[in-house]
Structures are given as C-alpha cells and as structure tokens.
Amino acid sequence: MRSRTSDTSNSAEESTQTTLDEEKYRHSKLKFKIGCILLSLGVLLTSSSASWDITNHLINKPETFFSTPHLLLYTGVVVAALGSVIMFVSKRSFVNQEKFKLPMRLVVIGISMVVIAGPFDYNWHVAFGLDGLLSPSHFILTLGLFLASIGALSGLVSARDYSPLLTTQKEGNQIEQEVKPKQRVVLLGMDNLLSVIGILPLWITATGLLYMFSLPFSNTQSFDFNPDPTFAAIFATIGFPLLLSTILYLSYGLNYRFGILSITGVAYLLITIFTTMVPNEFLVPTISFYFLSIIPFVVADTILSYSKTKSLQYVAGGVLGSCSFMVHYPFITYVYNEAFTHDVVFPSLIALVYSELMITTYSLLVGPLIIAGILGIILGRYIISHSKILEQKIE
Amino acid sequence: MMTASNKTIIIAVAIIASLTFYFTLSVFYLPDSYQSLKTPRPIPFLSEVKISESMIHFGNSFDIEITATNTGDAADHQIVSVAFLNLTQTEGFVQITKYDFPQSPFLIQVGDEINYDYASSEDTITAQYPAIEAYGRPWKSNATYHLGLKVTPEEPGTFVFFVKSVGLPHTDNLSHFPSDGLIDYQREFVKVYSVNVTVP
C-alpha cells in the first residue's frame, strides 16, 4: 500500500512533466506559426513581384534577367522555402500531428513544384526563347505557390491558440488528450492579423492563375498560348468575382470579426497599386479611383458582421461580385479589350480603353458578376462549414 | 439611447448611400473624366540621315548613320525603321555598326507578320522586304539615339532603301516622320534614299 507522501510525490512529478510537455508544445507551435508566416510572406513577395514583373514587361520590355522584380521574386521563393523547412521541423514535435498533416502535405507538394519549376523555366527559355505569361513552367510555379499558400493558411488556422487537456501520462508513455466541446470563437487580435497574412498570398496566386487563362500575354515566337478572347472574357467574368467573393468571405469566416475583410481587401488594393499602377506614370492619376473599391469591401464587411441571415450574406456576395470589374483594373482592360473593342492597348492608354469598356460593356457584365459573387459566398460557406481544421475552435 | 432597429436603419441607409456614391462615380463619372485625360503625343524626328556614298562599286559597302529623337511627349514605343527593297534578307548584307537604343533591334524578314497603318489596330500584314527596326520602349521626351549600318548591296543597280520613324500611341499626323511623301506597303509615309551600285 502506497503512503500518502509517495502519492503526493508522484503527483508532483506528473504535474511537472505535464507542464514541460505543454511548454514544449507551445514552443513547437510558435515555431510552426513562424514557419507558416514566413511561407506566406515569401509567397506574397513572389506573387506580388510577379505582378510587378508583368507591368515591367508591358512598359519597358526588359531584355535582361537581372531586374528588380525578378530579384524580389526569387527572394520570395527563398523565404517561402525557409518557412516550409521551419514548419516541417517544428511539426515533428507536436503531440497531435493529425491536424497538421494536410497543411504540411500541401506545403511539401507546393514548394516541390516551385523548386522544380525553376530549372524547368530556365530550360524552356533555352529551348524556346522568351516565354509569355502562360507557359508550362510558369503554370507549375504558380500552382505550386497556390498550394503552398493554402498549406500555410491552414497551418496558421490549425496552430491557433488551443488548450489541450493532457491527461496524466499512463504506462507505455501514452498521452491522451481531450478536446473541449466546440465553443463560440473568441477573437484574438494577433490571430486575426495572421489570417490576413495567410489569405493574401492565396488570393494573389489564385488571381495569377486566373490571369494566365484570360490575359492575352502568352503569344511568343515559338508558341501561341493566348486564350481565345471569348473564352477569356467568359472565364474572367465568372472566375474573378467568384474568387474575390470566396476569398473575402473566408477572411471574414476565419475570424467572425468586423474589419478583417476590409483589411484584407485594402491590402490587396495596395499591392495592386504598387505593382501595376505606380510603375506606370499614366495610371497614377487613377489610383484614387481604384482605391474607392474599399467602399464595397467595407459594405460587405458590415453586412456579414451585423447580419447572419443567408440572404443578406448573398447580398454581400453580390456587392463584391459587382465591383470585381473595378478591383481587377488595370489588367482586366486587356481581357475585355480582346473580346470587345480590339484597340491596341498601350500603357499610356489603359485608362482610356478601360473607361470605354466601362461605358460599353459593364451593363452587360454586371448581372453575371453579381451571380458569380453570390456563388462565391456559397462556396466560402461550404469551405468554412466542411473544413476539418476549423473543427477545433479557439477557447 | 439608440435602439437596435434604429441602428439597423442607420447602417442600411449608410450602405445604400455609399454604394450609390461608389457606383455613380465608378460607372458614370470617372469613365467620362478619363476620356478627357491627356493622351501623350510623341513627335518622332530624324535630325540626321547620313549616307557615306552616293555611288559604289558592286561588292563594296556604304554606311548609313541616323540620329533620331522624340520632340514631343514620351512615347510608349517609338521606332526607327530602315527597309531595304533590293535585299532578300538582312543577314550577310546589313551590319549594325552603331546602336545605343534601349532595346535590341528587331529584324524583319520577308514573310513576317507585322503591324501596319501606324498600329491603328492589332491586325498585321506580311512583310514584303527585309527591314531593321531600332526602338525605344519607352522613348522619353527629348531623348536622342543613334543607329549606324554598313550595307553591302546584293546586286548592281539602284539600291533603294526607306527610312521612317513612328511614335506610339499614334496620336496624330505629327506622330510619324516624315509626315508626307511616299507611302509604303504598310500604308506609312517614308523618306526614300538610293545609292547607285555600278559594275566595276
């Protein structure tokens, strides 16, 4: 029969062990989060630099590989790769590894594709000369960045503050944990902001994928990968508002707090301004117009935050869809110009051609844009409600 | 104290007002104001077209030196074109001896699809004779560049070549040089030069 003193001593040891395990868990989770942040920032830098590079090619037709956008693009790849390594190393220490498997798989697949795309792109250049926006290597690179950004975002969400109840360590070193029943999400400022950092690269890389199949920038000496203009216009009319609405709904749905959707939208607008408008002096006067798109973002944010009814959420989706034509300025000009006006779009005439398109075609497009925006809300709701990583909510 | 329904009404009114403001501005007012934005007006000018010889023996070469400038607004794209009616190709017959344009020259061969009518549309036309296009993209206002060529005629006779410069966007009649004269197959004005190539 054990003495009381012996029982008390064992209990103290177990308590110390539990405290050490929790400490180790928190430390690993912090490292994992840092990895996710670095990966997200790396992808964000790469995809933003790619947008700048497109603008640079339109304006300056650079003839050297060594340009500032290229330098930043590859810096982003290095940062993303570093982040993925940190994620992988820290994940091994987690008590519950199940919920981090999907994020890690996506990151590994995504980064592998990015790494493979590098030499593939070089060899493509050697064999076929300068490539356009859409090429096999560019597609693999962008898809890899897209998958990696999903992995980083889901990693950030999975690593949100969570308090496992560790039961005492039983014989055989088996540690069990109990999960508290699902609770209403309590908002933590840092996690909200981190979700913005996680969502932005996902948004920009997905936009890049859509641009590949809609912009007429893929006709080169060796291949013509330009999409058919009618297909491109239909694809853009459905794809861009759907993406915009889904992404912004996700930014809201991951936080359930007013302001995050607006912040995410503003960040996207700022990135577009700095990568596509500031480098082109003729677009600088249109920046204030472009920034007006913060209005529908705040409106959608308000509707989603203050009303939980489905119909009003769909209204928010319609608002977001209807402003898609404005949010994707200036590149959207090239898409619809191919299908409708056939003007030669010089960099100094983008605003003029865009305004002609707005006058002649927006009334035709607004209906489908609204519908696609509503579909984006439906898709966003589906993703939120069926996402396993969101099953364990914040305390 | 504000009730929940009052708050809802205020929010709804604010939403409707802000969306009305946004779409009125974006769909009606701003497009009209952008139509009146100043369109850049590049004015290409060839201040010098120097030909070293007016007569050469067959088998010899002569030099062309061109000084080009833009005396108007910055051009998105400005071209200096030298086209050779009596050559079948530029390789082996035309050598670039001086070139300080921002971009590498564009060589046009017979059969290539090229723009015409000052790139007024995206349509193209088939090149009838070879040409060299030196260009700046962009070409800033008052920037000057130089092109030097050594040409070896392919056969004796009158060796004819055309020179022109085009600024894009092509805003008006001053966006091309020369502004009148002979019109080539691209429906663009050209200055005509010739060198007599005699049999030794």
Interface residues (C-beta under 8 A of the other chain):
Chain A: I59 N60 K61 E63 F282 P285 T286 F289 L292 S293 I295 P296 V298 V299 T302 I303 Y306 V319 S322 C323 M326 H342 D343 V344 F346 P347 S348 L349 A351 L352 Y354 S355 E356 M358 I359 Y362
Chain B: T8 I11 I15 S18 L19 F21 Y22 F23 L25 S26 V27 L30 P31 D32 Y34 Q35 L37 T39 P40 A74 D76 H77 Q103 S104 A119 S120 S121 E122 R137 P138 L168 P169
